[in-house]
Amino acid sequence: MRALWIAVRDRRTPWYAKLLAGAVVAYALSPIDLIPDFVPVLGYLDDLILLPLGILLAVRLVPKPLMQEYRAAATRLDDRPASKAGLALIVAIWLCVAGLTLCWLMPSLINARSPR
């Protein structure tokens, strides 16, 4: 997936490959599915069939020498150490959002429980 993201950002990649690879990467990272996961069986078919087919087609549209270069670059990026500070920042942001949401909802929850 990271190699496709690198392909999208490289000017040497043909525009049609960029378009498809960008759509596949965006769909893979998007929290919104074509078919929601709670729909029995069909909900997971888009993840199990559409996404791999999109990746396969996008990889085939990128010229082979370029794709090999992008895969090597993705491997180098994978070998870099992960940022603990970045992880801490993301977790802190999510905790703040959850806390603010809880504070916003708390009066409604308390009023709904109190007897009238």
C-alpha positions, 0 to 999 in steps of 0.5 A: 500500500505504501508503494502505491502511495509513493507511486501517486506522488511521483511525477513519473507515474502515468496519470491513469495509474495515479488516479487508480492508485490514489483511489485505492489508497484513499478507499483503503484508509477511509473509514467509509466503506462502499458496503457497510461492514454490518451488512452480513457477508456483503459488508466484508466482500468489498474489503476481501475482493474489491480492495485486492483487485484494485491494488492488483490493477493499480500495480499492473498500471504502474511500469514495472521498473518504477514499481520496483523502485517504489517497493524498495522505497516503501521497504526503506520507509518500513525499516525506519524507527517509529516515532513514539512522540507521534504516537503519544500525540495522536493518542492524546488528541483522541483522548481529548476529543473523547473527553470533550465529547463526554463532557458535552454529552454528560448533561444530556445523560444525567437529565435522561436518568433523573426521575421526573 
